[in-house]
Amino acid sequence: MPADDSPGHLGHLTADEEAKLRQLWAAVLEVFGVPDSTAAEPSSPEEATHPEHTDTDPSLKDSKKSKKRFGLFSRSQKNSVSAADGSLTSPTSSKAPKSPNPSTDENDKYGQTAEFQHTLSTQTPEELRTAFWSMVKKDHPDALLLRFLRARKWDVQRALVMLISTMHWRLKDVRVDDDIMLRGERGAVEDAKSASLSATEKKEAEDFMQQLRMGKSFMHGADKQGRPICLVRVRLHKGGEQSESSIERFTVYTIETARLLLRPPVETAVRLPPLIIFLQPPVLTNSFCYSA
């Protein structure tokens, strides 16, 4: 099965891109509360001579950990990577630069920086670690982080902000892994028949199942590159027939199902026809498929 040999993908990284990946991993692990082995040395003579006098109060330890998570961008980078000679960053330069200010970051169109800061203040490192590994599924962890780096044009700080915001969305807003994928079709059928749910909740479950039963989109085989094919039957989509939340739920369910069908080194699936056709009047009478 051929791998994706496009630039910036796993196995085809430049020295600079590999260093960016290392920097993102360092920042991610710090957010997850994983101890930094490079910070094991005492930071002051007093700690070195009287270690028993430092961090004796558990509340102080928790406070320091919290401040460390919020200050993970505060360290300046030293010894930047040279793509020409292939040298990698030193431990002190593996951190991302200073976090962008939500009020001044012109590239933050969706308020992800504010959501990133809110997530760090309301969720524990354990919750974030659980959300991350639930999101990885069958992906290579490096390949997952590389998606965020490519999406943010190799800007480490913005890739981290996007990653944490996505994890918060999956964990708290949509509940991808502990609701949509865990309960699946059976959960929707049960909700549609439940007497304890509101009419709106029952209608959302019915709309979800209606889209599955009509075969609005489904997985079918793979192309010559081994990428799973998702067929979208555009003519079956009628605006207003299902609620917006049920369409979102159905879309997430389809995408996550496609991810489960990925087999390394394949990292992507194929969607036919392109989803953009949903935004235009349907002109196709039948869905189609081809292998590239």
C-alpha positions as CSV (number, residue, x, y, z in Angstrom):
1,M,0.0,0.0,0.0
2,P,1.7,3.3,-1.1
3,A,2.4,5.9,1.5
4,D,1.6,9.6,1.1
5,D,4.9,11.0,-0.3
6,S,3.8,14.6,-0.3
7,P,6.1,17.1,1.5
8,G,5.3,17.6,5.1
9,H,4.0,14.1,5.7
10,L,5.4,11.4,7.9
11,G,8.6,9.9,6.3
12,H,9.1,13.0,4.1
13,L,10.0,15.7,6.5
14,T,12.8,18.2,6.1
15,A,15.1,18.9,9.1
16,D,13.2,22.1,9.9
17,E,9.8,20.3,9.7
18,E,11.1,17.5,12.0
19,A,12.3,20.1,14.5
20,K,8.8,21.8,14.4
21,L,7.3,18.4,15.2
22,R,9.6,18.0,18.1
23,Q,8.7,21.5,19.4
24,L,5.0,20.7,19.2
25,W,5.4,17.4,21.0
26,A,7.3,19.2,23.8
27,A,4.5,21.8,24.1
28,V,1.8,19.1,24.0
29,L,3.4,17.0,26.7
30,E,3.8,20.1,28.9
31,V,0.1,20.8,28.6
32,F,-0.6,17.2,29.5
33,G,1.4,17.6,32.7
34,V,4.2,15.2,31.6
35,P,7.3,16.1,33.6
36,D,10.1,17.7,31.7
37,S,13.2,15.6,32.2
38,T,15.4,18.6,31.3
39,A,14.0,20.5,34.2
40,A,15.0,18.1,36.9
41,E,18.0,20.2,38.0
42,P,17.5,22.5,40.9
43,S,16.7,26.1,39.9
44,S,18.3,27.8,42.8
45,P,21.2,27.2,45.3
46,E,18.6,27.0,48.1
47,E,16.9,24.1,46.4
48,A,20.2,22.4,45.8
49,T,21.3,22.7,49.5
50,H,18.0,22.4,51.2
51,P,15.6,20.4,48.9
52,E,13.4,19.6,51.9
53,H,12.5,23.3,52.3
54,T,11.0,23.5,48.8
55,D,7.6,22.5,47.5
56,T,6.5,21.2,50.9
57,D,3.0,22.6,50.5
58,P,0.9,20.5,48.1
59,S,-1.1,23.5,47.1
60,L,2.1,25.2,46.1
61,K,3.0,22.3,43.9
62,D,-0.4,22.4,42.2
63,S,0.0,26.2,41.7
64,K,3.4,25.8,40.1
65,K,2.1,23.1,37.8
66,S,-0.8,25.3,36.7
67,K,1.5,28.3,36.1
68,K,3.8,26.0,34.1
69,R,1.0,25.0,31.8
70,F,0.0,28.6,31.2
71,G,3.6,29.7,30.7
72,L,4.6,27.1,28.2
73,F,5.0,29.7,25.5
74,S,6.9,32.1,27.6
75,R,10.4,30.7,27.1
76,S,12.3,32.2,24.3
77,Q,13.8,30.0,21.6
78,K,17.5,29.6,21.4
79,N,19.6,27.7,18.9
80,S,17.1,27.7,16.1
81,V,17.2,24.9,13.6
82,S,19.2,25.2,10.4
83,A,17.5,23.4,7.6
84,A,20.7,23.5,5.7
85,D,22.9,21.5,8.1
86,G,20.1,19.4,9.5
87,S,20.9,20.2,13.1
88,L,18.0,19.8,15.6
89,T,16.9,22.1,18.4
90,S,18.5,21.9,21.8
91,P,16.2,21.0,24.8
92,T,15.9,24.7,25.7
93,S,14.7,25.6,22.3
94,S,12.1,22.8,22.0
95,K,9.3,25.1,23.3
96,A,7.0,27.2,21.2
97,P,7.3,31.0,21.2
98,K,5.1,33.3,23.3
99,S,1.4,32.6,23.1
100,P,-0.6,35.0,20.9
101,N,-2.9,37.5,22.5
102,P,-6.5,36.8,21.7
103,S,-7.3,40.4,21.2
104,T,-4.4,41.1,18.8
105,D,-4.1,37.8,16.8
106,E,-5.5,38.7,13.4
107,N,-5.3,35.1,12.2
108,D,-7.5,33.8,15.0
109,K,-10.8,34.1,13.1
110,Y,-12.7,31.6,15.3
111,G,-11.5,32.6,18.7
112,Q,-9.4,29.5,19.2
113,T,-6.8,31.2,21.4
114,A,-9.5,32.3,23.9
115,E,-10.9,28.7,23.8
116,F,-7.4,27.3,24.3
117,Q,-6.8,29.4,27.4
118,H,-10.3,28.5,28.7
119,T,-9.6,24.8,28.2
120,L,-6.4,25.0,30.2
121,S,-8.1,26.7,33.0
122,T,-11.1,24.3,33.2
123,Q,-9.8,20.9,32.2
124,T,-7.2,18.8,34.0
125,P,-4.1,17.3,32.3
126,E,-5.6,13.9,32.7
127,E,-8.7,14.9,30.8
128,L,-6.7,16.4,28.0
129,R,-4.5,13.3,27.8
130,T,-7.6,11.1,27.5
131,A,-9.1,13.3,24.9
132,F,-5.9,13.2,22.8
133,W,-5.5,9.4,22.8
134,S,-9.2,9.0,22.0
135,M,-8.7,11.3,19.1
136,V,-5.6,9.4,17.8
137,K,-7.5,6.2,17.3
138,K,-5.6,4.2,14.6
139,D,-3.6,7.3,13.4
140,H,0.2,7.5,13.9
141,P,0.5,10.1,16.7
142,D,3.1,12.0,14.7
143,A,0.8,12.0,11.6
144,L,-1.9,13.5,13.7
145,L,0.2,16.4,15.0
146,L,1.6,17.0,11.5
147,R,-2.0,17.6,10.3
148,F,-2.2,20.5,12.7
149,L,1.2,21.8,11.8
150,R,0.4,21.8,8.1
151,A,-3.0,23.5,8.7
152,R,-1.2,26.3,10.5
153,K,1.7,26.5,8.1
154,W,4.2,25.1,10.5
155,D,3.5,27.7,13.2
156,V,3.9,25.7,16.4
157,Q,2.0,27.9,18.8
158,R,-1.0,28.2,16.5
159,A,-0.9,24.4,15.8
160,L,-1.0,23.8,19.6
161,V,-3.9,26.2,20.0
162,M,-5.8,24.5,17.2
163,L,-5.1,21.1,18.6
164,I,-6.3,21.9,22.1
165,S,-9.3,23.7,20.8
166,T,-10.2,20.7,18.7
167,M,-9.8,18.3,21.7
168,H,-12.1,20.6,23.7
169,W,-14.7,20.5,20.9
170,R,-14.5,16.7,20.7
171,L,-14.6,16.2,24.4
172,K,-17.1,18.8,25.7
173,D,-19.1,20.2,22.8
174,V,-19.8,17.3,20.5
175,R,-18.7,14.4,22.7
176,V,-17.4,12.5,19.7
177,D,-15.9,9.4,21.5
178,D,-18.1,9.0,24.5
179,D,-21.4,9.6,22.7
180,I,-21.5,9.7,18.9
181,M,-19.1,6.8,18.3
182,L,-19.7,4.9,21.5
183,R,-23.5,4.8,21.2
184,G,-23.7,4.8,17.4
185,E,-26.9,3.7,15.6
186,R,-28.2,1.7,18.6
187,G,-28.0,4.8,20.8
188,A,-29.9,6.8,18.2
189,V,-32.6,4.2,17.9
190,E,-33.0,4.1,21.7
191,D,-33.2,7.8,22.0
192,A,-35.8,8.0,19.2
193,K,-38.1,5.7,21.2
194,S,-37.2,7.0,24.7
195,A,-40.1,8.4,26.7
196,S,-37.8,10.4,29.0
197,L,-36.3,12.6,26.2
198,S,-37.8,15.8,24.9
199,A,-39.4,16.0,21.5
200,T,-36.4,17.9,20.1
201,E,-34.0,15.3,21.3
202,K,-36.1,12.5,19.9
203,K,-36.4,14.3,16.5
204,E,-32.6,14.7,16.4
205,A,-32.1,11.0,16.9
206,E,-34.8,10.2,14.2
207,D,-33.1,12.6,11.8
208,F,-29.7,10.9,12.4
209,M,-31.2,7.5,11.6
210,Q,-33.1,8.8,8.6
211,Q,-29.8,9.9,7.0
212,L,-28.2,6.5,7.7
213,R,-31.1,4.5,6.3
214,M,-31.4,6.5,3.1
215,G,-27.7,6.1,2.5
216,K,-27.0,9.8,2.1
217,S,-23.3,8.9,2.5
218,F,-21.5,5.6,3.2
219,M,-18.1,4.0,2.9
220,H,-17.4,1.7,0.0
221,G,-14.1,0.1,-0.8
222,A,-10.8,1.9,-1.4
223,D,-9.0,3.5,-4.4
224,K,-5.7,2.3,-5.9
225,Q,-3.7,4.2,-3.3
226,G,-5.5,2.3,-0.5
227,R,-7.6,5.3,0.6
228,P,-11.1,4.5,1.9
229,I,-13.8,6.0,-0.4
230,C,-16.8,7.8,1.1
231,L,-19.7,8.1,-1.4
232,V,-22.0,11.1,-0.9
233,R,-25.3,10.8,-2.7
234,V,-26.0,14.5,-3.2
235,R,-29.5,14.1,-4.6
236,L,-30.7,12.7,-1.3
237,H,-29.7,15.9,0.6
238,K,-32.7,18.3,0.9
239,G,-32.1,21.4,2.9
240,G,-34.3,21.7,5.9
241,E,-35.3,18.1,6.1
242,Q,-33.1,17.4,9.1
243,S,-32.0,19.6,11.9
244,E,-28.6,21.3,11.8
245,S,-27.4,19.4,14.8
246,S,-28.4,16.0,13.4
247,I,-26.5,16.8,10.2
248,E,-23.5,17.7,12.2
249,R,-23.8,14.5,14.2
250,F,-24.1,12.4,11.0
251,T,-21.1,14.1,9.4
252,V,-18.9,13.6,12.4
253,Y,-20.1,9.9,12.6
254,T,-19.2,9.4,8.9
255,I,-15.8,11.1,9.2
256,E,-14.8,9.1,12.3
257,T,-15.9,5.9,10.7
258,A,-13.7,6.7,7.7
259,R,-10.8,7.3,10.1
260,L,-11.3,3.8,11.6
261,L,-10.8,2.3,8.1
262,L,-7.4,3.9,7.5
263,R,-4.5,1.5,7.3
264,P,-0.9,2.9,7.7
265,P,0.8,4.4,5.9
266,V,-2.5,5.8,4.4
267,E,-3.5,9.0,6.2
268,T,-6.5,10.3,4.1
269,A,-9.8,9.1,2.7
270,V,-11.5,10.1,-0.6
271,R,-14.9,11.8,-0.7
272,L,-16.9,11.6,-3.9
273,P,-18.4,13.9,-5.0
274,P,-16.8,16.8,-3.1
275,L,-18.8,18.1,-0.2
276,I,-18.9,21.6,-1.7
277,I,-21.7,20.4,-3.9
278,F,-23.9,20.4,-0.8
279,L,-23.8,24.2,-1.0
280,Q,-25.1,24.3,-4.5
281,P,-28.4,23.1,-6.1
282,P,-28.1,19.4,-6.7
283,V,-27.4,18.7,-10.4
284,L,-26.5,15.0,-10.2
285,T,-29.0,12.3,-10.4
286,N,-26.7,9.5,-9.3
287,S,-23.6,9.3,-7.1
288,F,-20.4,8.0,-8.8
289,C,-17.1,6.5,-7.8
290,Y,-13.7,6.0,-9.4
291,S,-10.3,4.8,-8.4
292,A,-7.5,7.2,-9.0
